[in-house]
Amino acid sequence: MMNFNIRGENIEVTSAIREYVEKKVYKLDRHLFKNQDTNAHVNLRINPDKTSKVEVTIVQPHLVLRAEETNLDMYAAIDLILDKLERQIRKNKTKVNRKFRDRVGYCATFTTDMEENEKEDQLEIVRTKQFDLKPMDSEEAILQMDLIGHSFYVFTDAYSNQTNVVYKRKDGRYGVIEAK
């Protein structure tokens, strides 16, 4: 069962928009894990330049899918975001199937009509880095990230002693991912 949380910023979410979003996003349910609660968080926004931005996050106990799309037409943005989410589902299922086959030597646990692009979705680790995590606050981590020219930086928070990540967002601002 899919639970929807649809909210709008600078736009009223009409019943027509709500029905369109639910109809489109619900099509993904057939590709998701069965018998698990699924939450779909949809954020619709009209930007000052009159473009529409749609963000969709689908949460299941062992899977999180997230995509965003900006377009002049709200409905076109919703359609484009579904393509992105389907690609994410395909990548995830391909990865799970490959791990399962490698581990058990058995046929795939998932079957999907989207597996024809399996070769393009192969994931390969080409480099591994190791480093010591220095205790610091998030402001210092942002400075370190900017110094090395990366879009993210892993550090130990000096106050909570937890491993955190700071990252640069597409809008130029910064975010923090805190481990629980």
VEXMI-227542 format. One record per residue: x, y, z of N, C-alpha, C in turn; chain; residue number from 1. Coordinates in pm, 1 decimal. Layout:
// residues N
((X; Y; Z); (X; Y; Z); (X; Y; Z); A; NUM)
...
//
This chain:
// residues 180
((84.5; -117.9; 0.0); (0.0; 0.0; 0.0); (89.1; 124.4; 0.0); A; 1)
((54.4; 220.3; -82.1); (133.9; 342.6; -92.6); (58.2; 457.7; -27.1); A; 2)
((125.2; 522.6; 69.1); (69.2; 639.4; 136.7); (131.6; 764.4; 75.6); A; 3)
((48.3; 860.9; 41.1); (96.2; 982.6; -24.1); (95.1; 1100.1; 72.1); A; 4)
((199.9; 1181.5; 63.4); (207.6; 1309.1; 133.2); (245.1; 1411.4; 26.1); A; 5)
((146.7; 1484.4; -22.1); (168.2; 1579.3; -131.6); (150.6; 1719.6; -76.8); A; 6)
((254.1; 1801.9; -95.3); (243.6; 1939.6; -48.7); (293.8; 2033.8; -156.6); A; 7)
((243.1; 2154.4; -150.7); (279.8; 2253.9; -249.9); (341.0; 2377.0; -187.6); A; 8)
((437.8; 2434.8; -257.5); (498.2; 2561.8; -217.0); (469.8; 2661.6; -328.4); A; 9)
((406.7; 2770.4; -294.1); (366.5; 2874.0; -391.2); (266.5; 2820.1; -492.9); A; 10)
((198.0; 2712.6; -456.5); (96.7; 2653.9; -544.4); (-5.5; 2580.7; -457.3); A; 11)
((-129.3; 2591.3; -496.9); (-233.9; 2515.6; -429.2); (-242.7; 2379.6; -496.3); A; 12)
((-237.7; 2274.6; -417.2); (-247.0; 2139.3; -471.2); (-394.6; 2107.9; -492.5); A; 13)
((-436.7; 2120.2; -617.0); (-576.5; 2094.2; -650.7); (-600.2; 1944.3; -657.4); A; 14)
((-727.0; 1906.2; -658.8); (-759.3; 1764.0; -667.5); (-710.2; 1705.0; -800.1); A; 15)
((-710.5; 1784.7; -908.1); (-661.5; 1735.5; -1038.0); (-512.3; 1705.0; -1031.9); A; 16)
((-435.2; 1794.3; -970.9); (-291.3; 1770.1; -957.6); (-266.9; 1650.4; -867.2); A; 17)
((-339.6; 1644.8; -755.3); (-324.2; 1533.1; -660.5); (-354.0; 1399.4; -729.6); A; 18)
((-462.7; 1392.7; -803.9); (-498.5; 1268.5; -873.1); (-393.5; 1230.6; -977.2); A; 19)
((-340.6; 1329.6; -1049.8); (-240.2; 1302.3; -1152.5); (-112.7; 1246.6; -1088.7); A; 20)
((-68.3; 1309.6; -979.7); (52.4; 1263.9; -910.4); (31.9; 1123.0; -857.0); A; 21)
((-80.1; 1099.9; -789.0); (-105.0; 968.3; -730.6); (-112.5; 860.2; -838.9); A; 22)
((-180.5; 890.4; -948.4); (-193.5; 794.0; -1057.9); (-56.5; 758.3; -1116.0); A; 23)
((26.1; 859.5; -1140.8); (158.0; 836.7; -1200.6); (251.7; 764.6; -1104.4); A; 24)
((261.6; 812.9; -981.6); (356.0; 754.4; -885.7); (311.1; 614.0; -845.6); A; 25)
((181.6; 589.6; -839.7); (132.4; 457.6; -800.9); (174.1; 350.5; -901.8); A; 26)
((200.7; 389.6; -1026.6); (246.7; 293.4; -1127.0); (379.5; 229.7; -1085.8); A; 27)
((457.3; 298.3; -1004.3); (585.5; 244.7; -958.9); (567.6; 133.4; -856.4); A; 28)
((450.7; 126.3; -794.1); (426.0; 29.7; -688.2); (449.0; -113.1; -735.1); A; 29)
((422.1; -141.1; -860.2); (438.2; -278.7; -910.5); (584.0; -320.9; -913.4); A; 30)
((676.9; -224.8; -913.3); (819.5; -256.2; -916.7); (883.0; -258.4; -778.1); A; 31)
((810.5; -215.6; -675.8); (866.2; -205.4; -541.9); (845.9; -334.5; -464.9); A; 32)
((909.2; -345.0; -347.8); (895.7; -462.3; -264.8); (750.8; -477.3; -219.1); A; 33)
((697.9; -595.0; -234.6); (558.4; -620.8; -198.1); (545.2; -639.1; -46.8); A; 34)
((425.2; -621.6; 3.3); (390.5; -641.8; 144.1); (471.8; -552.8; 238.4); A; 35)
((510.7; -437.4; 191.6); (580.1; -340.7; 277.1); (512.1; -206.0; 261.8); A; 36)
((502.2; -133.5; 372.2); (444.7; 0.1; 365.3); (535.1; 89.9; 282.3); A; 37)
((474.5; 167.6; 196.6); (548.6; 258.6; 110.9); (494.0; 398.6; 132.3); A; 38)
((584.1; 492.1; 158.4); (546.3; 632.2; 173.6); (602.4; 710.7; 57.0); A; 39)
((516.6; 787.1; -7.3); (559.0; 872.1; -118.2); (540.9; 1017.8; -75.5); A; 40)
((652.3; 1089.3; -64.7); (652.0; 1230.8; -29.0); (673.8; 1309.7; -157.2); A; 41)
((577.5; 1395.3; -190.4); (584.5; 1472.7; -313.9); (579.1; 1620.6; -277.3); A; 42)
((676.4; 1695.6; -326.3); (680.0; 1839.0; -302.5); (671.3; 1908.7; -438.2); A; 43)
((569.3; 1990.3; -455.1); (548.2; 2065.7; -578.3); (576.6; 2212.5; -549.2); A; 44)
((653.2; 2276.5; -637.6); (690.4; 2415.4; -612.3); (687.7; 2494.3; -743.3); A; 45)
((639.5; 2616.9; -733.3); (649.0; 2711.2; -844.4); (758.4; 2810.8; -806.3); A; 46)
((864.3; 2816.3; -886.8); (977.1; 2905.2; -860.4); (943.7; 3047.1; -905.5); A; 47)
((1019.7; 3145.7; -859.2); (995.4; 3284.9; -901.2); (1004.7; 3305.8; -1052.1); A; 48)
((1084.4; 3222.5; -1120.9); (1096.2; 3235.8; -1267.1); (986.1; 3158.8; -1340.8); A; 49)
((881.9; 3118.6; -1267.6); (762.6; 3050.6; -1320.9); (788.3; 2907.0; -1365.7); A; 50)
((905.6; 2850.7; -1332.1); (927.5; 2709.5; -1359.7); (869.3; 2627.9; -1244.7); A; 51)
((836.5; 2505.0; -1274.4); (781.9; 2414.5; -1173.8); (889.6; 2316.4; -1131.8); A; 52)
((899.8; 2292.5; -1002.3); (995.7; 2195.8; -951.2); (918.5; 2089.5; -875.6); A; 53)
((945.3; 1963.2; -910.3); (879.3; 1850.4; -846.6); (986.7; 1764.4; -781.2); A; 54)
((966.8; 1732.0; -654.7); (1056.7; 1643.1; -581.6); (973.2; 1526.0; -531.0); A; 55)
((1021.1; 1403.9; -555.1); (951.1; 1284.6; -509.1); (1049.4; 1198.1; -431.7); A; 56)
((1009.8; 1157.0; -311.5); (1087.0; 1064.7; -230.6); (996.7; 948.1; -194.5); A; 57)
((1039.8; 828.5; -229.7); (963.6; 707.3; -198.8); (1044.1; 628.2; -96.9); A; 58)
((979.9; 597.6; 16.1); (1049.5; 533.7; 127.2); (984.9; 399.6; 157.8); A; 59)
((1069.0; 295.6; 160.0); (1031.9; 164.1; 208.9); (1135.1; 127.2; 315.1); A; 60)
((1109.8; 22.9; 395.1); (1204.9; -9.0; 503.1); (1350.9; -25.5; 458.8); A; 61)
((1377.7; -82.1; 340.2); (1516.4; -102.8; 297.4); (1547.1; -35.9; 164.7); A; 62)
((1469.1; 65.3; 129.6); (1488.5; 130.5; 0.8); (1438.6; 274.5; 7.6); A; 63)
((1520.3; 366.2; -41.2); (1478.4; 505.7; -53.3); (1510.2; 550.1; -194.9); A; 64)
((1409.4; 599.2; -265.2); (1426.0; 652.9; -399.6); (1395.5; 801.2; -393.1); A; 65)
((1477.3; 881.8; -459.9); (1452.5; 1026.2; -459.8); (1492.4; 1083.0; -593.9); A; 66)
((1407.7; 1172.2; -644.3); (1438.0; 1240.1; -770.0); (1371.7; 1377.1; -768.5); A; 67)
((1430.0; 1467.2; -846.7); (1370.3; 1599.0; -862.3); (1384.5; 1641.7; -1006.7); A; 68)
((1290.5; 1724.6; -1049.9); (1288.5; 1769.9; -1188.9); (1230.1; 1909.6; -1193.5); A; 69)
((1288.3; 1993.3; -1278.8); (1238.1; 2128.4; -1300.3); (1198.4; 2141.8; -1446.7); A; 70)
((1080.1; 2200.9; -1471.3); (1029.0; 2215.6; -1607.0); (931.0; 2332.3; -1608.2); A; 71)
((905.6; 2386.9; -1725.6); (806.5; 2494.2; -1736.0); (665.7; 2444.0; -1707.5); A; 72)
((641.1; 2316.2; -1736.2); (509.1; 2256.2; -1717.5); (514.0; 2157.7; -1600.7); A; 73)
((426.2; 2175.6; -1502.7); (421.7; 2090.1; -1385.0); (397.8; 1943.7; -1422.8); A; 74)
((304.8; 1920.3; -1513.9); (271.7; 1784.0; -1552.8); (388.9; 1717.9; -1626.6); A; 75)
((461.0; 1793.4; -1707.4); (578.7; 1739.2; -1776.5); (686.8; 1703.3; -1675.4); A; 76)
((703.9; 1785.4; -1572.2); (802.4; 1756.8; -1468.4); (768.0; 1627.9; -1395.2); A; 77)
((639.5; 1605.5; -1369.2); (595.3; 1482.2; -1303.1); (627.4; 1362.2; -1391.9); A; 78)
((599.4; 1372.1; -1521.6); (629.4; 1262.1; -1613.2); (779.7; 1233.4; -1618.7); A; 79)
((861.3; 1338.0; -1624.9); (1006.3; 1320.1; -1633.2); (1063.6; 1259.0; -1505.9); A; 80)
((1005.3; 1294.0; -1392.8); (1055.7; 1241.8; -1266.5); (1029.0; 1091.9; -1256.0); A; 81)
((920.4; 1045.7; -1315.5); (891.4; 902.6; -1311.9); (995.4; 823.8; -1390.0); A; 82)
((1043.8; 879.3; -1500.6); (1150.8; 814.1; -1575.6); (1275.0; 798.1; -1488.3); A; 83)
((1308.7; 901.8; -1414.5); (1425.5; 895.5; -1326.4); (1407.1; 789.3; -1218.6); A; 84)
((1288.3; 784.7; -1158.7); (1263.1; 687.0; -1052.6); (1265.4; 544.7; -1107.5); A; 85)
((1213.7; 524.1; -1227.9); (1218.4; 390.5; -1289.3); (1362.3; 346.7; -1314.5); A; 86)
((1448.6; 439.3; -1356.6); (1590.3; 405.7; -1375.0); (1653.7; 366.4; -1242.2); A; 87)
((1618.8; 437.3; -1134.8); (1673.0; 403.2; -1003.4); (1626.5; 263.9; -959.6); A; 88)
((1499.8; 234.9; -983.6); (1446.9; 102.7; -947.7); (1520.1; -5.3; -1027.2); A; 89)
((1539.7; 18.6; -1156.5); (1608.3; -78.4; -1241.5); (1750.4; -102.4; -1190.6); A; 90)
((1821.6; 4.7; -1156.8); (1957.9; -9.2; -1106.0); (1959.2; -89.0; -976.2); A; 91)
((1867.2; -57.2; -886.7); (1861.4; -126.2; -758.1); (1831.2; -274.5; -776.3); A; 92)
((1733.2; -306.6; -859.3); (1697.5; -446.5; -879.9); (1809.6; -522.9; -948.8); A; 93)
((1877.4; -459.5; -1042.0); (1990.5; -523.4; -1108.6); (2100.8; -553.2; -1007.8); A; 94)
((2128.2; -458.0; -921.0); (2231.4; -476.0; -819.5); (2194.1; -588.4; -722.9); A; 95)
((2069.4; -590.1; -676.6); (2023.8; -693.1; -583.3); (2027.9; -829.6; -650.4); A; 96)
((1980.3; -837.4; -774.4); (1981.6; -964.7; -846.3); (2123.8; -1016.5; -863.3); A; 97)
((2216.5; -928.0; -899.2); (2355.1; -969.3; -920.8); (2414.8; -1021.2; -791.2); A; 98)
((2391.8; -950.9; -680.3); (2444.7; -997.0; -551.8); (2385.6; -1132.0; -514.5); A; 99)
((2255.3; -1148.3; -537.6); (2189.3; -1273.0; -502.4); (2242.9; -1387.9; -586.6); A; 100)
((2259.5; -1366.5; -716.7); (2313.2; -1470.5; -805.7); (2455.2; -1506.0; -766.1); A; 101)
((2537.1; -1405.4; -736.3); (2675.8; -1430.4; -699.3); (2686.1; -1506.6; -567.5); A; 102)
((2598.4; -1474.2; -474.7); (2603.0; -1535.5; -342.4); (2546.1; -1676.4; -343.6); A; 103)
((2435.8; -1697.0; -411.5); (2364.7; -1823.6; -403.9); (2383.8; -1908.3; -529.2); A; 104)
((2418.1; -1846.7; -640.8); (2426.5; -1920.1; -765.8); (2288.3; -1963.1; -812.8); A; 105)
((2192.3; -1878.0; -792.2); (2052.3; -1908.1; -817.5); (1995.3; -1800.2; -907.3); A; 106)
((1881.5; -1825.2; -968.4); (1821.9; -1725.0; -1057.0); (1771.4; -1605.2; -977.2); A; 107)
((1739.5; -1498.6; -1045.7); (1705.8; -1371.1; -983.6); (1581.1; -1378.8; -897.3); A; 108)
((1580.5; -1298.0; -790.7); (1463.4; -1290.9; -704.0); (1361.8; -1192.4; -757.3); A; 109)
((1405.9; -1096.5; -836.6); (1316.9; -998.4; -895.4); (1304.7; -1028.6; -1044.5); A; 110)
((1188.1; -1009.1; -1095.6); (1173.0; -1012.0; -1240.3); (1108.8; -881.8; -1278.8); A; 111)
((1161.6; -820.6; -1381.1); (1109.4; -691.7; -1422.2); (1128.3; -675.8; -1570.5); A; 112)
((1042.3; -598.2; -1631.6); (1054.3; -573.1; -1774.1); (1157.6; -466.6; -1802.9); A; 113)
((1225.6; -415.2; -1699.7); (1321.9; -307.5; -1718.7); (1465.5; -358.1; -1716.0); A; 114)
((1489.8; -489.3; -1719.3); (1624.3; -542.0; -1705.1); (1703.0; -545.5; -1835.0); A; 115)
((1646.0; -499.4; -1945.1); (1718.7; -504.5; -2071.5); (1839.0; -412.9; -2072.4); A; 116)
((1843.1; -312.4; -1986.1); (1956.0; -220.2; -1981.5); (2052.2; -254.4; -1868.4); A; 117)
((2058.6; -380.7; -1829.9); (2139.8; -423.2; -1716.5); (2287.0; -388.9; -1736.4); A; 118)
((2338.5; -402.6; -1856.9); (2481.1; -378.2; -1880.1); (2518.0; -232.2; -1856.8); A; 119)
((2429.8; -139.7; -1890.5); (2462.3; 1.4; -1871.6); (2457.0; 42.7; -1726.2); A; 120)
((2394.1; -39.3; -1641.1); (2376.3; -4.1; -1501.2); (2477.0; -72.1; -1409.3); A; 121)
((2580.7; -135.1; -1464.2); (2677.6; -202.6; -1380.5); (2752.8; -100.4; -1296.7); A; 122)
((2770.4; -134.7; -1170.3); (2841.8; -47.7; -1078.4); (2980.3; -105.4; -1055.9); A; 123)
((3081.0; -21.2; -1064.9); (3217.5; -67.3; -1047.7); (3292.4; 33.2; -961.3); A; 124)
((3355.6; -16.4; -856.8); (3438.5; 67.9; -771.9); (3576.4; 71.9; -835.0); A; 125)
((3621.7; 192.4; -868.9); (3750.3; 206.2; -936.3); (3859.0; 261.8; -844.2); A; 126)
((3820.7; 307.5; -726.0); (3919.9; 362.3; -635.2); (3867.0; 355.6; -492.7); A; 127)
((3955.2; 327.4; -399.6); (3920.4; 325.2; -258.3); (4015.0; 418.5; -184.5); A; 128)
((3959.6; 501.3; -97.5); (4040.8; 593.5; -17.8); (4020.1; 563.0; 129.4); A; 129)
((4125.2; 581.6; 206.2); (4117.0; 569.3; 351.0); (4174.5; 695.9; 411.9); A; 130)
((4111.0; 742.5; 518.5); (4160.4; 862.2; 584.7); (4109.8; 865.2; 727.3); A; 131)
((4178.2; 941.8; 810.9); (4137.6; 959.3; 949.3); (4034.4; 1070.7; 957.0); A; 132)
((3933.2; 1050.1; 1038.8); (3830.5; 1151.5; 1057.3); (3871.0; 1243.0; 1171.6); A; 133)
((3889.2; 1368.3; 1140.9); (3929.2; 1467.3; 1240.0); (3804.0; 1527.9; 1303.4); A; 134)
((3797.2; 1534.3; 1436.3); (3682.1; 1600.4; 1499.8); (3680.3; 1749.6; 1465.9); A; 135)
((3563.8; 1797.6; 1421.3); (3548.1; 1939.4; 1386.3); (3400.0; 1972.0; 1384.2); A; 136)
((3367.8; 2099.0; 1372.7); (3228.0; 2137.6; 1357.5); (3195.6; 2145.7; 1207.9); A; 137)
((3068.0; 2161.7; 1175.8); (3025.7; 2158.7; 1035.7); (3082.7; 2275.3; 955.4); A; 138)
((3102.8; 2391.3; 1018.9); (3158.7; 2505.4; 947.6); (3301.9; 2477.6; 901.6); A; 139)
((3381.8; 2415.7; 990.2); (3518.5; 2380.5; 953.5); (3518.7; 2274.0; 843.7); A; 140)
((3423.9; 2180.5; 850.1); (3414.6; 2076.5; 747.6); (3383.5; 2137.9; 611.3); A; 141)
((3297.6; 2239.9; 608.9); (3265.8; 2308.1; 482.7); (3390.4; 2376.3; 427.7); A; 142)
((3467.1; 2439.6; 514.8); (3591.6; 2503.3; 470.4); (3689.0; 2400.1; 413.9); A; 143)
((3701.7; 2285.3; 481.1); (3790.4; 2179.8; 432.5); (3742.5; 2127.0; 296.8); A; 144)
((3612.0; 2108.8; 283.1); (3554.4; 2060.3; 157.8); (3586.5; 2157.0; 44.0); A; 145)
((3566.6; 2285.9; 70.0); (3595.5; 2386.1; -32.2); (3743.7; 2391.1; -66.7); A; 146)
((3830.1; 2369.2; 32.9); (3974.0; 2369.7; 7.6); (4016.9; 2257.5; -86.9); A; 147)
((3957.1; 2139.8; -70.0); (3996.6; 2027.6; -155.9); (3915.6; 2022.3; -284.8); A; 148)
((3813.6; 2106.8; -296.1); (3737.3; 2116.1; -420.3); (3640.0; 2002.4; -443.5); A; 149)
((3593.3; 1937.0; -336.8); (3495.6; 1829.2; -349.4); (3354.9; 1882.0; -325.3); A; 150)
((3255.8; 1800.8; -358.5); (3117.0; 1840.3; -335.4); (3063.3; 1784.3; -203.8); A; 151)
((3145.6; 1705.5; -132.0); (3106.1; 1653.8; -1.1); (3231.8; 1634.7; 83.8); A; 152)
((3211.5; 1619.3; 215.4); (3324.7; 1598.8; 304.9); (3275.6; 1520.4; 426.7); A; 153)
((3345.5; 1411.4; 459.8); (3311.0; 1326.0; 573.2); (3396.1; 1369.2; 692.5); A; 154)
((3332.2; 1382.7; 809.2); (3404.8; 1426.4; 927.7); (3336.9; 1373.6; 1053.4); A; 155)
((3408.6; 1379.1; 1164.4); (3352.1; 1345.0; 1295.4); (3309.3; 1474.4; 1361.7); A; 156)
((3181.9; 1482.4; 1398.9); (3131.2; 1601.8; 1465.7); (3192.5; 1611.7; 1604.6); A; 157)
((3255.1; 1724.8; 1634.7); (3325.0; 1743.4; 1761.0); (3230.4; 1741.6; 1880.4); A; 158)
((3104.2; 1774.5; 1859.7); (3008.8; 1782.3; 1970.9); (2940.7; 1648.5; 1997.5); A; 159)
((2897.8; 1580.2; 1891.8); (2824.5; 1454.6; 1909.9); (2912.4; 1331.1; 1893.9); A; 160)
((3034.4; 1348.0; 1842.8); (3127.9; 1239.2; 1815.9); (3072.1; 1138.9; 1713.5); A; 161)
((2979.4; 1182.9; 1629.4); (2919.9; 1100.1; 1524.8); (2983.8; 1133.0; 1390.8); A; 162)
((2981.8; 1035.8; 1299.4); (3030.6; 1059.1; 1164.3); (2922.6; 1131.7; 1086.0); A; 163)
((2957.1; 1245.2; 1027.3); (2864.2; 1326.7; 950.3); (2923.0; 1355.8; 812.6); A; 164)
((2838.6; 1404.4; 724.2); (2881.4; 1443.8; 590.5); (2823.2; 1581.3; 561.4); A; 165)
((2908.0; 1674.2; 516.9); (2857.3; 1800.9; 464.6); (2865.3; 1791.5; 313.2); A; 166)
((2772.1; 1856.4; 245.3); (2770.5; 1850.6; 100.1); (2719.8; 1981.8; 43.8); A; 167)
((2759.4; 2008.3; -80.3); (2715.1; 2128.5; -148.6); (2592.2; 2093.3; -230.7); A; 168)
((2485.4; 2168.2; -210.3); (2359.9; 2144.6; -280.7); (2363.1; 2210.4; -418.0); A; 169)
((2270.6; 2171.7; -504.2); (2262.9; 2228.8; -638.1); (2235.3; 2378.5; -634.9); A; 170)
((2168.1; 2424.6; -529.8); (2136.4; 2567.4; -520.2); (2252.4; 2649.6; -463.9); A; 171)
((2369.1; 2584.7; -437.5); (2487.3; 2654.7; -389.9); (2498.9; 2660.5; -238.5); A; 172)
((2394.0; 2621.0; -167.8); (2399.3; 2619.5; -22.2); (2454.7; 2485.4; 23.9); A; 173)
((2460.1; 2464.6; 155.5); (2520.9; 2343.9; 209.5); (2419.6; 2263.9; 289.7); A; 174)
((2444.1; 2133.2; 297.2); (2361.1; 2043.7; 375.9); (2449.0; 1956.2; 462.6); A; 175)
((2389.6; 1897.1; 566.0); (2461.1; 1805.4; 654.7); (2380.7; 1676.6; 665.4); A; 176)
((2448.7; 1564.7; 650.0); (2388.3; 1433.0; 673.8); (2446.1; 1384.1; 805.5); A; 177)
((2356.8; 1359.3; 902.4); (2399.1; 1315.5; 1033.8); (2368.0; 1166.9; 1050.1); A; 178)
((2467.6; 1089.1; 1094.5); (2446.4; 946.5; 1120.7); (2371.2; 930.7; 1251.8); A; 179)
((2288.3; 829.0; 1258.9); (2215.1; 802.3; 1383.4); (2290.2; 702.9; 1466.7); A; 180)
//
